[in-house]
Amino acid sequence: MEMTREAAGVLVQRIMDADYADDDEVNGWLDELGRALACPRDYICNLIFWPQGPGASAAEAVDRALAYQPFAL
C-alpha cells in the first residue's frame, strides 16, 4: 500500500483529534498506517496514543514510524 508522508500525517492527526466515527474505523486506519509505514500496528498506536514527550505532533509520529527498525530476538 502506498501512502505519502503527508497523507499519513493527516490520518494520524485525525486519530489524535478523535475525528472518527467508531472503533472499527480507527482500527482500520491504524492497520492501514502500519502497512503503509512498514511498522507494527502496535508501534504506531503507541506513538499516537502515548507519545514520548509533551506536545508530540502527528508529523513526529509519522517520522518515528518511518524510522522503525525491527530487531532480532
Summary of the structure (lengths in Angstrom):
residues: 73
radius of gyration: 11.6
end to end distance: 27.3
largest distance: 37.8
contacts: 172
relative contact order: 0.18
helix: 62%
strand: 0%
